[in-house]
Every structure is written in structure tokens, then in C-alpha cells.
């Protein structure tokens, strides 16, 4: 069986929490080819993000009174597990801090949010009726991998393996580089056909774009004006 992003013990969903839903949607639609549309099947009429008809995430408006006024824009990533209560217990026993205890998200699944020992936030998701994203095949603009840059990547890898009870095959744990490295956070790697389209977003002043090399491959970090960021690289076909 081929292991893929979206399987059990892999990341399976994201929630973009932003104060500029319209601007964020416009930018990411143009650069990554994502489609933003109201989910008419959802009683909340929430905005859903999809690629080639496959749902990959949702959008939350931080202007909503459910969020404290000082809440910064960020992306919540969901990690699929088999038993959320048992996995929360395993995570906290390994040094994680529980932020939101497990609760039922309607009939879709069960959710909890934690901070790992390195300081990166993550959510656990136990599916009921909603599995999250699921590929292959992976069309352009789809989730490809997850990356956590932190001070102790080996310890972080062991933490997540101990929490889920299995290795995360579609996640990379890398060392944070330089004194100016940002606080630890999970980032999504997006596979695209045209990296030049991402670069043009920087030239047009729509986003911040930084390029680097990773194992001989060009990788671009695309950041929205609010600081929501994604790693983008050319997909392998």
C-alpha cells in the first residue's frame, strides 16, 4: 500500500485563519490555483478550499467574535489519528501542552489542539464521516508534504512517532537555520507545475517570495501579507 498525505498518522487538513479572507483567497487562487467557495452542504456556510475538485482546507475569519481580538493570522494543520483521547494522553505524556481538549466537531470527527515540545502548534483529528484531503494522484497545487523546522528535529520526530504510534512518512523534520529563524511551526509543501508564477507574485508586490535550494531542487516560500506561508516546489510527474 502506498503511504500518502492524508492517510492515518499523516496530516489531512488545514484551516486558514485570516483577517483578510477575500484578499487571501484572491492571492492563493492566482498563485497556487486553489479554488475558494462556500460549502453549501455545511450549515455554517463556511468557505472551503479545493484543488481539482478535492477539498484540502477551510477558511476562518478572525473578525468573528469567537476569536480574541489579538489572535494572529495562522494556519491550523490537522494530523489524523485513530483514537484522539489516547493520542492526546500520549502527546502530553511526552511534553506537549494541551490547548483545546478533545471535542466533537458535529458528526464529522473529533478534534484537539496542542503545542508540541518544540513550540509548534498542531491539531489531532479522529475522523467519523470526514477524512480530510486524500491524494494521489496529486494535481498541481495539491498538498505534497509537511515540514517542521525546529532546534531539535530528531527529538521532534520521536515525539510525533510516539504520539501517533507510527512514523510520519509524509513529514520532514529539519533544523532551523540561523539566528533569525522563525518560531517552530508546521508548513505545507505545495507541488506546482510553474514556479515562475509564484515568483511573479513577488514582482507584482502581492506577496513575499524567497527562494532556496533543497537537495538540488528549487524551493520557494510564498508568504501572504499577513504572514501565512507555504513552501512551493515543482511537482514530480
N, C-alpha and C positions, 0 to 999 in steps of 0.2 A: 504494500500500500504506500502511495506517495504522500509524504507529510507536506502539508501546505498551510500557509497563513489562513487562519480561520478554523483550523481543526481544534479539537480538545487539547488543552495545555498549550495553546498558542493565542496570540492576540486576535480579536474577532470583530472589533467595532471601535468607533471614535465619536466623540461629541465635541464639536467646535463651540466653545463658549466665547462669545464676542459681543462687543457693544456696537458693532457695525455689520449686522447680518447682510445687508444689501451690498455694501462695498466688498466684503469678504467673498460673497457669492460671485460677484462680477469678476474679481481678480482670479479666483481659483477656477472658475469656468473657462476663462480665457487662456490661462497658463497650463492647467492640468487636464482640461476637458471634462471636469466634473459637472454633473447636472444637479441643480438645486431646485426642488419642487415641493410643494405642500403635499404631505401624505394624506390623501383623502380618506384612507382607511383608519387613520389614527384619530381618536376622539379629540385629541388636543390640537389637531391640525398642525402638527409640527413639520418643520422643513426637513426633508431627507436629502442626503447626498447619494448619488448613484453614478456608476460607471458602466456603460454598455448595458443598462437595464438592471445591473446588480447593485443593491443597496450596500453602502460602505460606511455610512455615518449619519449623524444628525446635527442640527444647529440649535444652540440655546442662546437666547437673547439676554445678555447680562443686565439689560434695563428692566427686566422683570423684577418685581418686588420680592421674589423668593430668594434672590441673591443679595448679600450685603453690598452696600454701595462701593466698598473698596475692593471688591473681588476683581483680580486682574484677568485679562483675556488669557485663556489657556485651552489646551486640548486634553480631554479625558480619554484614556485608552482602556479598553476592557479586555481582560485576559480570561479565556474560557476555562472553567474548572468543572470537576464532576460533582463536588459536594462543597458548597460555599462555606457552610458553617465550619466544617472540618478544615478547610483550607485557610480560613481566617485564623483559626486557632493555631495552625502550623506556622503561618506568617508571623503572628505576634510572638509566638514562642521563639522565633528566630530574630527578633528585634524590630519588627515592623510596628508602626503606630497606627492604630485603628482610628480613622477619621469619621466614617459613616458606617455604622453597624449594618449587617445584612438586613435587607428589606425586600419585599415582593414588589416588582415593577409590573403590576397588573398580572395578567396571565402569561406575560412574555418570558419572565425569568426572575432571578433573584440577584441582587446587586449589593456590593460593599466596596468602600473606598479606603485605601491605606496609603501610608508613606513608608517606603522601604528603608532599610538601614543606611543606604547611601543618600537618602533625602529625596528620592524620586517618587512622585505620586503614581498610583495605578489603581485600577478598579478590577474586582473579580466579578465574573458573570457566570451564573449557572443557568443554562438555558431551560426553558419549559417549551414554549412554542416558537421562540425566536433564536436562531443560531448565530446571527450576525453575518459578516461577509464570508464568502466562500468561493475560492478560485482553485484550480485552473479551469479553462485557460485564462490567462491574465491579459486582458486587453490593455492598450495604452492608457495610462492614468490610474491604473489599479494599484492597491497596496502590494508591496513586494516583500519587504522585511521590516523589522523593528530594530532600533538601535538605542542603546543606553550608554552614554559616555559618562564615566564617573572616576573617582580616585582609585577605587579598588574593584576593577571589573571581574576578577576571578571570584572574589567574595560575593559580588552581586549575582554572578551566575549560579553559585552554590545556593544562595538564598532562594532564588526562583525555582531551582530544581527541587529544593527541599519543601518549598511551599506547594508546588503543584504535584510533586511526586514523580516528575518526569522532566527530561531535558526540553528546553525551548529551542527546537531546531530552526525556527524562522526568526530568531532574535540574535543580535550581536551585542556583546559586551566589550566596550573599548575604553582605553584610558583617556581621561580628559587631558587636553593638551594646553599648556601654557597657563600663566597666572590669570589671564583674562577669560578663562573658560567659564561658561555659564553654569549655573547650578544644575545638578543632575536632573535630567528629565528624559522621558522616552520620546523618541522621534520616529515618525513613519518614513520609510523609504518608498518613493513612488517611481514606478517604471514608466518612461515615456519614449516616444519614437523620435522626438525632436527637442534636443536640449537647447538649441538656439532660440526656440520660442520662449524658454524660461529667461534666457539672457536678455531678450528684448524687453521683458517686463521691467528689468533694472534700467535699461536705457530710456524707457518711457517714464521713469520715475514712479511707477505703480507699486513697486516692491523693492525689497533689498535682496540682492543676489550675491552670493560668494561662492567661488569655485575652488575645488581642491582635487587631489589625486588620491585614489584608494585602490591599492593593488593594481595599479596601472590603468584604472578606469576613472573617468572624469565624474565627479560628484558635485552637485550644485545644491546649496542650501537656499531655499526660497522662503523669505520671511515677509509676512504682511505688515502693513504699517503699525498694527497692534503688537507685533512680535510673534504671531503664530507662525511656526516654521515647519518645513518639510525638507527632507533630503530627497533629491531627484537625480536619477541616473538613467542612462539609456537602457531600455529593456533588451533582454537577450531572447531572440526568437529562434 
